Amino acid sequence: MHEQTLAIHAGYEKDAQGTMAVPIYQTTAYEFRDTEHAANLFELKELGNIYTRLMNPTTDVFEKRFAALEQGAGGVGTASGMSAIFYAIANVAEAGDNIIVAKQVYGGTTTLTGHTIKRFGIETRYFDVNNPSELESLIDEKTKIILFESITNPSIDVADFDAIVAIANQHNIITCVDNTVATPIFCKPLTLGCDVVVHSASKYTTGQGLAIGGIVVEREGLVEKIKNNPRYAHFNEPDESYHGLIYSNLPLPLFTLRIRLALLRDLGAAPSPFNSWLYIQGLETLPLRMKQHANSALTIATYLENHPKVKKVNYPGLVSNANYTLAQKYFPKGQSGLLSFEVETLEEARAIADGTKIFKVVVNIGDSKSIITHPASTTHQQLSNQELIDAGIPAGLIRLSVGLEDPEDLIADLEKALG
Ligand SMILES: *Cc1c(COP(=O)(O)O)cnc(C)c1O
């Protein structure tokens, strides 16, 4: 089926009432037929609803629909993008292990990997997403996952999937892509050989800045990489917390299932059914919206490129962009609605952000309403000077999340602010 049809129908037929719109199953728990049914569910002899921390019928539609758009085997929804990223890491790494993360990632991912998980005994090694050959010297037998963003936020770099996947596969390491900015409409990392995709559903998924959420999706056949792979021993050995269950023996998408059974069970960052319902509404129009976001972003990037006050524009859809060729290869249908541009000084950047009216000063992206952000004083404020340079964020960098307003009005707004 085509993408726009999946966006509207995947994961839902009808419920017992024949309800046309997906209902919100606003419930904490579910009644079992009898104690035998309950025991079967807990033992995984039968699959079904137990408790909303683990699964919920509304969330189930969101997970199935998102996984269908990513062409994945299955997904698990989470309470935020950050919990999705943390669970993807915690699903494979423990104290004494290391993970490899691109330097150019979302600010929260930098602090999570550089500080918080360090306190759990997990080491993070960083590579330059523009130079994947650095990976070779960072990998050892304790490396559990390679994490990067398809289109990076906010430096707007483009990952060379083929180069990264080739090295990861040579060493049998799981690759995990944060696909929040590109969305499955412009990029399907699982079809490019990546193993796991994570998203912040807080952005383009509702498309209106309505709810915080996340999702982890895995590819078909990931079991082959995990089965008998010494890197992933805990998928191949009995899980004592689950009566000796061996995940790699299950005929199910095992990566996301383990997140559900072990990490949602014990750590509990589950999405609320109401939020899952909002994501479902958003997904219905995601393909249509993304086309408009990308068209408007390209128009604005072209305008900015010709403005005398602008030193540099980062938008991979511009022919002048260093990532243009990679972007045409991996995102031929569009390069999303995020761009950044550089002016001379921090003060000038702030004055421009304060001077716009339609573009709001907000730390978010992927909204129908256009957003202007000064990363050095907001999203990336907790980064040291060196971390800022590594993440490709000069003091005069401004990020735009181009919304769905008329692009002519947006350009007029920027024109006034740029002076
Ligand atoms: C926003 C964002 C996150 C974090 O997601 P939350 O839903 O805010 O927790 C992670 N990665 C990227 C690329 C993001 O833009």
The ligand as a Gaussian input file, in Angstrom:
#p B3LYP/6-31G(d) Opt

LIG

0 1
 C       13.091000      16.860000      20.383000
 C       14.081000      15.865000      19.980000
 C       14.411000      14.806000      20.835000
 C       13.819000      14.677000      22.225000
 O       12.462000      14.372000      22.165000
 P       11.424000      14.767000      23.361000
 O       10.139000      14.223000      22.829000
 O       11.440000      16.241000      23.495000
 O       11.880000      14.058000      24.577000
 C       15.324000      13.877000      20.389000
 N       15.894000      13.971000      19.167000
 C       15.597000      14.980000      18.318000
 C       16.264000      15.033000      16.987000
 C       14.695000      15.967000      18.693000
 O       14.419000      16.968000      17.855000

